[in-house]
Amino acid sequence: MRTADRLALQGGEPVVPRDQRAVRWPVVTAEDEAAVLAALRGGHLTLASSMGEGDVPEFEVEWAEYVGAGHCVAVSNGTVAIALALAAAGVGPGDEVIVPALSFVATATGALHNLAIPAFVDIDPATFNIDPRRIEERITPRTRAIVPVHMHGLPADMDEIRAIAERHGLAVIEDAAQSHGARYRGRRTGVLSAAGAFSLNSSKNLPSCGEAGMVVSDDAELAARVRRARQFGETVEQDQNRDYLHQELGWNYKPSPVLIAFARSQLRRYDREQAMREANVSAFLEAISTLPGVVLPEVPADRTHAWHLIRIRFDPEAAGVEGVSRKRFRQALQRALNAEGVLVREYQRMPLPGQPLFRHLRGMGDGYPWRLGAGEYRYDPAEYPVTNAVLDDSLTIQKAHLDPARADLLERYARAFHKVFGNLDLIARLARSQR
């Protein structure tokens, strides 16, 4: 075997040299730096004193226009956005909120923060989104809302979910933290329900230079409740002095104007860069599509994918590797691909209901909020076989594809995949040797 063909695990040359593996995200331009400097010099360093001026209210208008929403309220992060949207939709103590078994923990803790109780539903094996066919199994008289996640940037089956919600009188709040700009049947995510919650974490496709988030809605009163809740329960009228009258319970969930200035600068070029990102990802997926045992993510024809993450599943039987479980096959592939310089990794290691927080009912202490519900609550990760299967046999690319100027890196990734799959006999031996 030539050295060039020998796997890096065997001492061969890696496809991605070490000096080319670093992933820069977010990409910070001179325009981004100028926007942050202008915010620092502009004097509006906290939303509490801006009285309708500065980057935050201007960004709220711009994002609302971008997604096609009537209202946008910027908040301190995406987790807060979910919690405030649920609260504004009327979710409260003892209510139950349906969420997918595969997501980041914030999807479910948004319910806990309102003393509500998460109820988990398994996912679709191809889209990785909540399976609408399973939702009604979890609906009880205490169910108040459904929180579908547009997982990895692919919109969930919103028409089906809304139909279920309407039959049962439930609110729908989209967790759109990963789906900036994605479309479902012609409409952008976030405006497909009562409210949408976005994250502007620095890891997201549309990033701030830290943490921020936003809630969008066509419901003026819902948006007003979110706006009051983010600032101590106050009604803060634009262009008027703050009156310090606290109408209801609120929090200090205001965003930093400096971080929003950065996100606002990123938004100006977002569509252009997202188009480049989509082209790069499509070329990469096409390049590995013929490899045996590679199961690519599905994008239904009625929606677009934001490609925040790329999740790929692996089937040993289809690859001709017998006597090896999917999990061990995936683990062996991960070792080989990582050695070639391909940054693939797990994203979530267990279904959300398997997290200790939920297994042991570690909420607000003394069994709350579950004590406020009806009956005894128990979370068993084994009840979500599709989620478990996806986590066992898949790997994700999490940042390497986000910089639209790094098509060269994805090209090397594709070459590395072909190299590794050209040595499946070694991968099989490696998988069988693992414990």
C-alpha angles and dihedrals in degrees: 000000000000116000089240090059097041113102117251086240086065095047098273125137113277116240092229110050115224093247090058099048099082113109118208114206132192098029106223116208132189087257091056091050091048091051092053092046091050090052091051091050095041095073097231096115096145128037090222092073102031095087093202098322133109137035100317100064091038092051090048090057093045095049092046089053092045095055095032097246128146093225141018127191117191116216138178098270145342095265090057089048091060094045094047093045091053092048092048089051090058102261110151147152115335095007119129123232123197115224134165120266090232116062143088112293093251090075089067100032088059084072094045091052087063092046088252126136124243118228113194129219128193122248139242110262095224104041098028089222127123111290108239090202089067100045099086090055087068099044115111133167087271096054111117107165148012121220110196115189121217088221117216088347101306115122116241123237092278100171091056092044093049091049090054091047092051092051091054101034095246132151119237119213117183120221095213095164092126102031108073109167097358116141133220114195091336099315127099121244117264095047096065095089144018090298141348127218120210133186125217094188111152090251094060128099088249102038138184117207089259130347131342140129144183143215120216128192143153089220107096094197093048090051090048091053090052090048092052093045094053091059112044095284092296127145102226111191117208114255092008131106117263112258099196092225110146109207098179143350111307141161138221097257099140119141124238110257090215092058091045090052088059093049091047090055090049091051092060091068099026100108093048093050093042090055089053091047092052091050092050093048093046091052091049094049091047090051093056097034095099096053112114114249096015111127111195125208115268122237111190115222093245096064145040129231124231090201097218086154131011112218118192125186125209128213115196094193092055088049091054093248108137130195095022126112120235091245094054091045090053091047092052092048090050092054092049096045093046089052088054089055097259110141100217119149145155120280108204116357099212140017111279092250087059093062113110089239089067102027090058097032093240100170125122093339133266091052097303134179090018092059087064093060133075119279129333121328122212130172119206117179090203088072090073105065097164093052090048092049093050092049091048097052107030141080131192138218104217112177111354092090099044098083102078091206093063101078085129091065093053089048089056090047090056091050090050091052090052091048093051094045088050087064100049092139089065092043089053092051090047092050093050092050094054121102 
